[in-house]
């Protein structure tokens, strides 16, 4: 076996094993839906404010906890939210943002599919909401401050729109008046201004906080190692990503009765929950110090993130005001990037770019630009492939030129083998001398394959993680490039009037669609630029490899398969032209014809 084929076989085997390992790393089964939990979280405490118990801080009244409280929440008056992109309501009980849906996104591709539900109130399956309040300090009791069950009054406004904020008010009857003004921009950012005026309550201390709570794990949790789902936060430039499972390992906080992880943020930060495509995040004003808390109440299966601002002390006649933003919506790259430019430090890192962020970020930025330019994500992926091939062309040229030179040296190499016989050391010495004389690097032939591995993984990450690929159409049956090829041999690629096998099933893996077939054919044709190896083992491996990849990658996102087909097609063209320019004419049709002939051993 000559050195060129050894290196090519080694590189191919390496890429095959890595991709195979990636493919068989199936996510664990989805967890069973959690039972509805009663509303009772621990109110966070600021400096100088003792942490009250869960029932006191959030429920406001221990007797209101449980099912009765959920019924009360359902009957509470609400304020409508209506913008071009979101719809929902705010409950006046607690002033909770607990009902929000995204107008631009549907659950599936079906025309009558419901729009995506972002937030849901207590008492509903997998309740998910944001609430605000004040933790009581010196001179105040739990009933003196607004909490989760406080019934607010609508002070100003009727419907929350980008043009019309709403203001809620509540008096504690002891000299404190609280206001909460909520506004929203044209996308997904709420602005919550909390204020309090002391009109005769004596000197009091209290700390404002914001909370995002989730009851149970999300029903649509992917549990896939390539994707982070759970807590995401930024604290003074340090990104934190905590899976739901890992929150159960937090140390138990005796004050709150829950497992907590507390981070003191000095200047800039945010914290919340991220799903595959959606996110809710509490964002204090830039430059504002606060305590960032991730919390898990294992008794009630409630996951929670808190932002606790510094304690304020108010004498008679004094007041204060604090502002916190809440992002609740789709993780659109352009939208989140815009918020980062407006001052939210590191907000773009809320998208899970992974360890290869230095590749995934620029790859997606170019893909996003091409999609905006072309107007079709499938063609944008093909355009991205062309740009990548242009970028790595100098290395590819050197590699293909080296391969062409190796073909020219094949007769001399065969002579050296015959001359050396079984003397392996002499064979290696003679070969190295030949390579040095002709200025050929035998390892250069595997460079294109090795270069493709990190690019392939990075693009896979981009296609799997980013929202812009979700339900992104190409043409015909390919209406979601983030999903596997929907066509199948079973229904003759859509010609017969029934659907193919369920994606992810064994039948779907075997009865592949159009794109995997094109992938296998493109790999097979690329092989035919060179004659089949003389070594029987090599010959068998190379013969099976395109078809193994065809079935293995058939279950991957169709956008990734489109990239691989385009890459193989461009590689074939480049290699053919470069070999011709160096005097070696690949006999593609001859190599194809010979591959259908029986070997002498088989004929016997």
C-alpha positions in Angstrom: 0.0 0.0 0.0 1.6 3.3 -1.1 1.9 6.3 1.2 -0.6 8.3 -0.6 -3.3 5.7 -0.2 -2.3 5.2 3.4 -2.8 8.8 4.2 -6.0 9.1 2.3 -7.4 6.0 3.9 -6.3 7.3 7.4 -8.0 10.7 6.9 -11.1 9.1 5.5 -11.4 6.6 8.3 -10.8 9.4 10.9 -13.6 11.5 9.5 -15.9 8.4 9.2 -15.3 7.5 12.8 -15.9 11.0 14.1 -19.1 11.5 12.2 -20.3 8.0 13.1 -19.7 8.7 16.8 -21.6 12.0 16.4 -24.5 10.2 14.7 -25.0 7.5 17.2 -24.9 9.8 20.2 -28.7 9.8 20.4 -30.4 12.0 23.0 -31.9 10.3 26.0 -35.7 9.8 26.1 -37.7 12.9 26.9 -38.7 13.2 30.6 -42.3 12.6 31.5 -44.3 15.9 32.0 -44.1 17.1 35.5 -47.2 17.6 37.6 -48.4 21.1 38.2 -46.6 22.6 41.2 -48.0 25.1 43.6 -46.7 28.6 43.4 -44.2 29.2 46.1 -40.8 30.4 45.4 -38.2 32.1 47.6 -38.1 35.8 47.3 -34.5 36.9 46.8 -33.0 39.2 49.4 -30.8 42.2 48.8 -28.1 43.6 51.0 -29.5 44.1 54.5 -32.7 42.3 53.7 -33.3 39.0 55.4 -34.7 36.3 53.1 -38.3 35.5 53.9 -39.7 32.0 53.5 -41.1 30.8 50.2 -44.7 31.1 51.2 -44.2 34.5 52.7 -42.2 36.1 49.9 -44.0 35.0 46.8 -47.3 33.6 47.7 -48.0 36.5 50.1 -50.4 34.4 52.1 -49.7 30.7 53.0 -53.4 29.9 52.8 -53.5 31.0 49.2 -51.0 28.4 48.0 -51.9 25.4 46.0 -54.9 24.7 43.8 -57.1 27.5 45.3 -54.4 30.1 44.4 -54.3 28.8 40.9 -58.0 29.2 40.5 -57.8 32.8 41.9 -55.0 33.6 39.4 -57.2 32.4 36.5 -60.1 34.7 37.7 -57.9 37.7 38.2 -58.4 40.7 35.8 -55.9 41.0 33.0 -54.4 43.7 30.7 -54.0 42.9 27.0 -50.6 42.8 25.2 -50.8 43.4 21.5 -47.9 44.2 19.2 -47.0 43.2 15.6 -45.0 40.3 16.9 -46.5 39.1 20.3 -49.9 38.7 21.9 -50.9 37.9 25.4 -52.0 39.4 28.8 -50.6 40.6 32.1 -52.3 39.3 35.2 -53.1 42.0 37.8 -52.7 39.4 40.4 -49.0 39.9 41.2 -48.6 42.0 38.0 -47.3 38.8 36.4 -46.1 38.6 32.8 -47.5 35.1 32.4 -49.3 34.9 29.1 -47.3 35.5 25.9 -47.4 34.0 22.4 -45.2 34.7 19.3 -47.2 35.7 16.3 -44.4 35.0 13.8 -43.8 31.4 14.7 -46.0 28.3 14.5 -45.5 25.0 16.3 -45.2 23.1 13.0 -45.3 23.7 9.2 -49.1 22.9 9.1 -51.0 26.1 8.1 -53.4 25.7 10.9 -50.7 25.0 13.5 -51.0 27.1 16.6 -48.5 29.9 17.2 -45.7 29.3 19.7 -46.6 29.8 23.3 -43.8 31.5 25.2 -45.2 32.1 28.7 -48.1 30.5 30.5 -49.8 31.2 33.9 -49.7 29.3 37.1 -52.1 26.3 37.1 -51.4 25.5 33.4 -49.2 22.7 32.3 -45.5 23.7 32.6 -46.3 27.1 34.0 -43.7 29.7 32.9 -43.8 33.4 33.9 -42.0 36.5 35.1 -42.9 38.4 38.2 -41.5 41.4 40.2 -41.6 42.5 43.7 -39.9 44.0 46.7 -38.3 42.0 49.5 -39.1 43.6 52.9 -36.3 44.8 55.2 -36.2 46.9 58.3 -39.5 48.3 59.3 -41.6 46.1 57.0 -43.3 42.8 57.0 -44.2 40.4 54.2 -47.7 41.9 53.8 -46.3 45.4 53.5 -44.8 44.8 50.1 -46.3 43.6 46.8 -45.7 39.9 46.0 -46.9 37.2 43.7 -50.5 37.4 44.9 -50.9 41.1 45.3 -53.9 42.4 43.4 -52.8 45.5 41.5 -54.9 48.3 40.1 -54.7 49.5 36.5 -53.5 53.1 37.0 -52.8 54.2 33.5 -53.3 52.6 30.0 -55.6 49.9 28.7 -53.6 47.7 26.3 -49.8 47.3 26.2 -48.4 48.2 22.8 -45.1 49.7 21.7 -46.8 53.1 21.7 -48.9 52.7 24.9 -47.3 51.5 28.2 -49.4 50.5 31.1 -48.9 51.5 34.8 -50.1 49.4 37.8 -50.4 50.7 41.3 -50.9 49.3 44.8 -51.1 50.9 48.3 -50.2 48.9 51.3 -52.4 51.0 53.6 -49.5 51.9 55.8 -48.0 54.8 53.9 -46.2 53.1 51.0 -47.5 53.4 47.4 -46.0 51.2 44.7 -46.1 51.7 40.9 -45.1 49.4 38.1 -44.9 50.8 34.6 -44.5 48.2 31.8 -43.6 49.0 28.2 -42.5 46.9 25.2 -40.6 47.6 22.0 -41.4 46.4 18.5 -39.7 43.0 19.2 -39.5 41.1 22.4 -38.1 43.4 25.1 -40.2 44.5 28.0 -39.2 47.4 30.2 -40.4 47.2 33.8 -40.0 50.3 36.0 -40.7 49.7 39.7 -41.1 52.7 42.0 -42.2 53.2 45.5 -43.1 56.4 47.5 -42.9 56.5 51.3 -45.8 58.8 52.5 -45.5 58.3 56.2 -44.5 54.7 56.9 -41.4 55.8 58.9 -37.9 54.8 57.7 -38.1 51.5 55.8 -35.7 49.3 53.9 -36.6 47.1 50.9 -35.0 45.5 47.9 -36.5 45.3 44.4 -36.2 42.0 42.5 -37.3 40.2 39.3 -38.0 36.5 38.9 -38.5 34.1 36.1 -40.0 30.8 37.2 -40.6 27.5 35.4 -42.7 24.7 36.8 -41.1 21.4 35.8 -38.8 20.9 32.8 -40.0 22.1 29.4 -42.1 19.5 27.6 -40.2 19.9 24.3 -36.7 19.6 25.9 -34.3 18.2 23.3 -31.8 16.8 25.8 -29.2 16.7 23.0 -25.5 17.2 23.9 -24.9 19.7 21.1 -27.5 22.1 22.5 -27.6 23.9 25.8 -31.0 24.2 27.5 -31.4 25.7 30.9 -30.0 28.7 32.7 -28.0 31.1 30.7 -26.4 34.3 32.1 -23.7 36.8 31.8 -21.8 38.3 34.8 -19.2 40.9 34.2 -18.1 39.3 30.9 -18.3 35.7 32.1 -20.9 33.5 30.4 -22.7 30.8 32.6 -24.6 27.9 31.1 -26.3 25.5 33.6 -28.4 22.6 32.5 -31.6 21.8 34.3 -30.2 18.6 35.6 -27.2 20.4 37.1 -29.4 22.7 39.1 -30.3 19.8 41.4 -26.6 19.7 42.5 -26.6 23.3 43.8 -25.9 23.7 47.5 -29.0 24.0 49.7 -29.6 27.6 50.8 -31.0 27.4 54.3 -32.5 30.9 54.1 -34.6 30.2 51.0 -35.1 26.4 51.5 -34.0 25.9 47.8 -30.8 24.9 46.1 -29.2 28.0 44.8 -26.1 29.4 43.1 -25.6 33.1 43.7 -23.3 35.4 41.7 -22.5 39.0 42.6 -22.5 41.1 39.4 -20.7 44.4 39.8 -21.5 46.2 36.5 -23.1 44.3 33.6 -25.0 41.1 33.4 -28.3 39.2 32.8 -29.8 35.8 33.6 -32.7 33.7 32.5 -33.7 30.5 30.7 -32.9 29.4 27.2 -34.7 26.8 25.1 -33.8 25.5 21.7 -35.2 28.6 19.9 -36.8 30.7 22.6 -35.5 32.6 25.6 -36.6 34.6 28.7 -34.0 36.8 30.3 -33.9 39.4 33.1 -31.6 42.3 32.2 -30.8 45.1 34.7 -29.6 48.4 33.4 -26.0 48.5 32.2 -23.7 49.5 35.0 -26.2 48.3 37.7 -24.8 46.0 40.4 -27.1 43.1 41.4 -27.2 39.6 42.7 -27.7 37.0 40.0 -29.4 33.8 41.4 -30.2 30.5 39.8 -32.4 28.4 42.0 -34.1 25.0 42.1 -37.0 24.2 44.5 -36.9 20.4 44.5 -40.0 20.1 46.7 -42.2 21.7 44.0 -40.0 21.0 40.9 -39.7 24.7 40.2 -36.7 26.2 38.4 -36.1 29.9 39.0 -33.7 32.7 38.1 -33.7 36.0 40.1 -32.2 39.4 39.8 -31.9 41.2 43.1 -31.0 44.9 43.1 -29.4 46.7 46.1 -31.5 47.5 49.1 -32.8 51.0 49.4 -33.7 52.9 52.6 -36.5 55.4 52.4 -37.4 58.1 55.0 -40.7 59.8 55.1 -41.4 61.7 51.9 -38.7 59.8 49.9 -39.1 57.6 46.9 -37.1 55.5 44.5 -37.3 53.9 41.1 -35.5 51.0 39.4 -35.6 49.6 35.9 -35.2 46.1 34.7 -35.7 44.8 31.2 -37.2 41.4 30.3 -36.5 39.7 27.0 -39.1 37.1 26.2 -39.2 35.8 22.7 -37.4 34.2 19.8 -33.6 34.0 19.7 -33.3 35.8 16.4 -29.7 36.6 15.6 -30.3 40.1 14.2 -32.7 41.1 17.0 -30.4 39.9 19.8 -27.4 41.5 18.1 -29.3 44.8 18.0 -29.9 44.6 21.8 -26.2 43.9 22.3 -25.3 47.0 20.3 -27.6 49.0 22.4 -25.7 48.1 25.5 -26.5 44.6 26.8 -23.0 43.1 27.1 -22.5 39.7 25.6 -26.2 39.2 24.7 -25.3 37.5 21.5 -23.7 34.7 23.5 -27.2 33.7 24.7 -27.2 31.7 21.4 -25.3 28.5 22.0 -22.3 28.9 19.6 -20.4 26.0 21.3 -16.6 25.5 21.7 -16.0 26.3 18.0 -17.5 29.8 18.3 -14.6 31.2 16.3 -16.0 29.2 13.4 -19.8 29.0 14.1 -20.2 32.8 14.6 -18.6 33.9 11.3 -20.2 30.9 9.4 -23.7 32.0 10.6 -23.0 35.7 10.0 -22.1 34.9 6.3 -25.0 32.5 6.0 -27.4 35.1 7.4 -26.0 37.7 4.9 -26.4 35.4 2.0 -29.9 34.5 2.9 -30.8 38.2 3.1 -29.2 38.7 -0.3 -30.6 35.7 -2.1 -33.9 35.2 -0.2 -33.6 31.4 0.0 -31.7 29.6 2.8 -31.0 26.5 0.6 -29.2 28.6 -2.0 -27.5 30.6 0.8 -26.0 27.3 2.1 -24.8 26.5 -1.4 -23.4 30.0 -1.7 -21.7 29.6 1.7 -20.1 26.3 0.4 -18.7 28.2 -2.6 -17.2 30.9 -0.4 -15.7 28.3 1.9 -14.2 26.5 -1.1 -12.7 29.7 -2.4 -11.3 30.5 1.0 -9.5 27.1 1.3 -8.6 26.9 -2.4 -4.9 27.6 -1.9 -4.6 24.5 0.4 -6.9 22.5 -1.9 -4.8 23.5 -4.9 -1.6 22.4 -3.2 -3.2 19.2 -2.2 -4.7 18.3 -5.5 -1.4 19.3 -7.3 0.4 17.0 -4.9 -2.0 14.2 -5.7 -1.5 14.7 -9.4 2.2 14.6 -9.0 2.0 11.4 -7.0 0.1 9.9 -9.9 2.9 10.9 -12.3 5.4 9.2 -9.9 3.4 6.0 -9.7 5.6 4.1 -12.2 8.8 5.1 -10.3 7.2 4.1 -7.0 6.4 0.7 -8.4 9.9 0.2 -9.5 11.2 1.1 -6.0 8.8 -1.4 -4.5 10.0 -4.2 -6.7 13.6 -3.3 -6.1 13.2 -3.1 -2.3 11.3 -6.3 -2.0 10.6 -7.2 1.6 13.1 -4.7 3.0 10.7 -2.2 4.5 13.4 0.2 5.8 15.0 0.4 2.4 11.6 1.0 0.8 10.8 3.9 3.1 14.3 5.4 2.6 13.9 5.2 -1.2 10.4 6.6 -1.1 11.4 9.6 1.0 14.3 10.3 -1.3 12.0 10.3 -4.2 9.5 12.6 -2.5 12.4 15.0 -1.6 13.8 15.0 -5.1 10.4 15.7 -6.7 9.3 18.1 -3.9 6.1 16.1 -3.1 4.4 15.9 0.2 2.5 12.6 0.4 0.4 13.8 3.4 -0.9 16.8 1.4 -3.6 14.5 -0.2 -5.5 14.2 3.0 -5.7 18.0 3.7 -9.0 18.6 2.1 -10.7 15.9 4.1 -9.2 17.0 7.4 -10.1 20.6 6.7 -13.7 19.6 6.1 -14.2 18.0 9.6 -14.3 21.2 11.7 -16.2 23.1 9.0 -18.7 20.2 8.9 -19.2 20.1 12.6 -19.5 23.9 12.9 -22.1 24.1 10.1 -24.0 21.2 11.8 -24.0 23.2 15.0 -25.2 26.3 13.2 -28.0 24.5 11.4 -29.2 22.7 14.5 -29.0 25.6 16.9 -30.0 28.8 15.1 -33.6 29.8 14.8 -33.1 31.1 11.2 -32.8 27.6 9.9 -36.1 26.5 11.6 -38.8 26.0 9.0 -36.5 27.6 6.4 -37.6 26.4 2.9 -35.5 25.4 -0.1 -37.8 24.2 -2.9 -40.5 21.6 -3.5 -40.8 19.2 -0.6 -37.8 20.7 1.3 -39.6 23.2 3.4 -37.5 22.9 6.6 -33.8 22.7 6.2 -33.3 22.1 10.0 -35.2 18.7 9.6 -34.2 15.5 7.8 -35.1 15.0 4.1 -38.9 14.5 4.1 -38.8 12.4 0.8 -38.5 8.6 0.8 -38.0 5.7 -1.5 -41.2 4.3 0.2 -43.5 6.8 -1.6 -41.2 7.1 -4.7 -40.0 10.5 -3.4 -43.5 12.0 -3.1 -45.0 10.6 -6.3 -47.3 8.2 -4.3 -50.1 9.6 -2.3 -48.9 8.7 1.2 -46.3 10.0 3.6 -42.9 8.3 4.2 -41.7 6.8 7.4 -41.5 8.7 10.6 -38.2 10.8 10.8 -35.7 9.1 13.2 -37.2 5.6 12.8 -35.2 2.7 11.4 -37.4 2.7 8.3 -36.5 6.4 7.7 -32.8 5.5 8.0 -33.1 2.7 5.4 -35.7 4.1 3.0 -33.8 7.3 2.4 -34.8 10.4 0.4 -33.5 12.3 -2.6 -30.8 14.3 -0.9 -29.0 11.3 0.8 -29.0 9.6 -2.6 -27.4 12.6 -4.3 -24.9 12.7 -1.5 -23.9 9.0 -2.1 -23.7 9.5 -5.8 -21.6 12.7 -5.5 -19.1 10.9 -3.1 -19.0 7.9 -5.5 -18.2 10.1 -8.5 -15.5 11.9 -6.6 -13.8 8.6 -6.0 -13.8 7.8 -9.7 -11.3 10.6 -10.4 -8.7 7.9 -9.5 -8.5 4.2 -10.4 -9.6 1.8 -7.6 -6.7 0.9 -5.2 -5.0 -2.4 -6.1 -5.1 -3.5 -2.5 -8.3 -5.6 -2.0 -9.0 -4.3 1.5 -8.7 -0.7 0.4 -10.8 -1.4 -2.7 -13.6 -2.8 -0.5 -13.5 0.1 1.9 -13.5 2.7 -0.8 -16.3 0.9 -2.6 -18.6 0.9 0.4 -17.8 4.2 1.9 -20.1 6.5 -0.2 -23.1 4.3 0.5 -22.4 4.0 4.2 -22.2 7.8 4.4 -25.4 8.0 2.3 -27.4 6.1 4.9 -25.5 7.6 7.9 -26.1 11.2 7.0 -29.6 10.6 5.7 -31.1 11.4 9.1 -29.1 14.7 9.5 -30.7 18.1 8.8 -31.4 18.4 5.1 -29.5 21.8 5.1 -26.3 19.9 6.1 -26.8 17.3 3.4 -27.3 20.1 0.9 -23.9 21.6 2.0 -22.2 18.2 1.7 -23.6 17.6 -1.9 -22.5 21.1 -3.0 -19.1 20.6 -1.4 -18.6 17.2 -3.2 -19.6 18.7 -6.5 -17.3 21.6 -6.2 -14.4 19.4 -5.0 -14.9 17.1 -7.9 -14.7 20.0 -10.4 -11.7 21.5 -8.7 -9.8 18.3 -8.5 -10.5 17.4 -12.1 -9.4 20.7 -13.4 -6.3 20.9 -11.3 -5.2 17.4 -12.3 -5.8 18.3 -16.0 -3.7 21.4 -15.5 -0.8 19.2 -14.3 -0.9 16.9 -17.2 -2.9 14.1 -15.6 -6.2 13.3 -17.3 -8.6 11.5 -14.9 -10.4 8.7 -16.8 -13.7 9.1 -14.9 -15.8 7.0 -17.3 -13.1 4.3 -17.5 -12.9 4.1 -13.7 -16.7 3.9 -13.4 -16.8 1.1 -16.0 -14.0 -0.9 -14.3 -15.8 -0.7 -11.0 -18.7 -2.8 -12.4 -16.3 -5.5 -13.7 -15.8 -8.6 -11.6 -12.4 -9.0 -10.0 -10.3 -12.0 -11.3 -10.6 -13.6 -7.9 -14.4 -13.3 -8.1 -14.5 -14.8 -11.6 -12.6 -17.9 -10.4 
